[in-house]
Amino acid sequence: MIYCFDLDGTLCDISSGWNKQCYDKSYPKTQRIQKVNSLYDKGNKIIIETARGSVSGKDWHQVTEDQLKNWGVKYHVLRTGTKHAADHYIDDKAINASEFFENE
């Protein structure tokens, strides 16, 4: 299966609010990351997708890649500045995020 996870508000939060210039102050939701890593370990394809930079035009890719590495997130593809279709999409703005992580 292919799982596509939104980042901000789903796998991490921003300590100073939703200010688009504060992505570097994000902090991980560790229980959710553990679930993502479990899916990865079971052979699923993991895509991390974020709209970071889609409005501002700023390239957040390296900052985001470094964060994911520091947080121990296992993934196959990181896409910044855009979002794409997948078999499953877990997003903080959809009911599915709460349902998917309901046991955290």
C-alpha positions as CSV (number, residue, x, y, z in Angstrom):
1,M,0.0,0.0,0.0
2,I,1.0,3.6,-0.5
3,Y,0.4,5.9,2.4
4,C,0.7,9.6,1.9
5,F,1.0,11.7,5.1
6,D,0.6,15.4,5.5
7,L,3.3,16.8,7.8
8,D,2.2,20.0,9.7
9,G,-0.6,19.3,12.1
10,T,-0.5,15.6,11.3
11,L,3.0,14.3,12.1
12,C,4.3,17.5,13.7
13,D,3.2,20.8,15.2
14,I,4.6,24.3,15.1
15,S,5.3,25.7,18.5
16,S,4.6,29.3,17.6
17,G,1.4,28.8,15.6
18,W,0.7,28.4,11.9
19,N,3.1,31.1,10.8
20,K,4.5,29.9,7.5
21,Q,8.0,31.3,8.4
22,C,8.3,29.1,11.6
23,Y,8.5,25.6,10.1
24,D,12.0,25.3,11.5
25,K,10.4,25.4,15.0
26,S,8.2,22.4,14.4
27,Y,8.2,19.5,16.9
28,P,7.3,15.9,16.3
29,K,4.2,13.9,17.3
30,T,6.2,10.9,18.3
31,Q,3.4,8.4,18.7
32,R,2.2,9.2,15.2
33,I,5.7,8.9,13.8
34,Q,6.0,5.4,15.5
35,K,2.8,4.3,13.6
36,V,4.2,5.6,10.3
37,N,7.5,3.8,11.0
38,S,5.6,0.6,11.7
39,L,3.8,0.9,8.4
40,Y,7.2,1.4,6.7
41,D,8.7,-1.6,8.5
42,K,5.8,-3.7,7.2
43,G,6.8,-2.9,3.6
44,N,4.4,-0.1,2.8
45,K,5.5,2.9,0.7
46,I,5.5,6.1,2.8
47,I,5.2,9.5,1.2
48,I,5.5,12.6,3.3
49,E,3.9,15.5,1.6
50,T,3.7,19.1,2.7
51,A,2.5,22.4,1.2
52,R,5.4,24.2,2.9
53,G,6.5,26.9,0.5
54,S,3.6,26.5,-1.9
55,V,2.3,30.0,-1.0
56,S,5.6,31.8,0.0
57,G,7.7,30.3,-2.7
58,K,10.4,29.6,-0.1
59,D,12.2,26.2,-0.5
60,W,11.6,24.3,2.8
61,H,12.8,21.0,1.4
62,Q,16.2,20.8,3.2
63,V,14.9,22.0,6.5
64,T,12.1,19.5,6.3
65,E,14.4,16.6,5.3
66,D,16.7,17.4,8.2
67,Q,13.7,17.5,10.6
68,L,12.4,14.1,9.5
69,K,15.9,12.6,9.9
70,N,16.3,14.1,13.4
71,W,12.8,12.8,14.4
72,G,13.6,9.3,13.0
73,V,10.8,9.3,10.5
74,K,11.1,6.5,8.0
75,Y,9.8,7.3,4.5
76,H,10.5,6.8,0.8
77,V,9.5,10.1,-0.7
78,L,9.4,13.7,0.6
79,R,7.5,16.2,-1.4
80,T,7.4,19.9,-0.4
81,G,5.4,22.7,-1.9
82,T,2.8,20.4,-3.3
83,K,0.4,17.5,-2.6
84,H,-0.5,14.5,-4.7
85,A,-3.0,11.5,-4.7
86,A,-2.4,8.3,-2.9
87,D,-4.3,5.2,-1.8
88,H,-4.5,6.7,1.7
89,Y,-4.2,10.3,2.6
90,I,-3.9,11.3,6.3
91,D,-4.3,15.0,6.8
92,D,-5.0,17.3,9.8
93,K,-7.8,19.0,7.9
94,A,-9.7,15.7,7.2
95,I,-11.6,13.5,9.6
96,N,-9.3,10.6,8.7
97,A,-6.3,12.0,10.6
98,S,-8.2,11.8,13.9
99,E,-9.6,8.4,13.1
100,F,-6.3,7.0,11.9
101,F,-4.5,8.1,15.0
102,E,-7.3,7.7,17.5
103,N,-5.4,5.4,19.8
104,E,-2.4,7.7,20.3
